[in-house]
Amino acid sequence: MHRIGRMMAIVGGFTTLISIVVGFTAMLNDYEALAKIFITLVPFGFLLLFMGVVTTFLSEPEKQDKE
């Protein structure tokens, strides 16, 4: 679960960052339809980021025994 939480946090952060940059760039260049799509993705990316952080904090890291 720890690894899944880390991956969700990374994907969520990446999705949020890309959506904000592309959405506002499209909005400033008068591409309203494209801007609506990417601005709508921002909350979903943030939700993934938050779920990943919470999952990472609540789960224990996997122990790797080197025997």
N, C-alpha and C positions, 0 to 999 in steps of 0.2 A: 504494500500500500504506500510505503514511503516513496518508492520510485514512481508510482502512478501520480502521487501528489506533486512531485517535482516536475514531472512532464506536463501535468495540467497547468501548473503555475507558469511554466515556460511558454506553452502554447497560448495561454490566456494573455500573458503580457505581450507576446508578439502580435497576437490578433488585435489587441487594444491599440498598440502603438501604430501598426499599419493602418488600421481603420481610421484612426484620428488623422493621420497624415494625409492619406488618400481622400478621406471625406472632406476635410477642410480645403484641400487643394482643389478638388472638384467643385466645391461650393464657391470658391473665389474665382474660378474660371467659368462660371455659369453652366455647369453640368448638374442641374438640380436632381435629375433622376439617379445619376450615379452617386451623388452626394448623399441622398436619402438612404441608399442601400448601405453605404459604408458607415454613415453616422449611426444607423440602426444596429450595426454589428458591435459597436463600442460597448454597450451594456453586457452583451453576451461574452465578449472577451474579458471584461472585468469580472463577471460571474465565474468564469473558468479560472481566472487568476485567484480569486478569493477562495474558491473551493479547493484549489491546489495548495494554497498556503495553509488552510485549516487542516486538510488531510495530512500534510507533511508534519504539522505540529502535533497532531493527535496520534500519529503512528510512530512506531519505533523503527529506527534504521535497521536494515538487515545486517546481521552479524556474519562476517566472513571468517570462518575458522581456517587457519593456515596450518593444518596438521598433516 
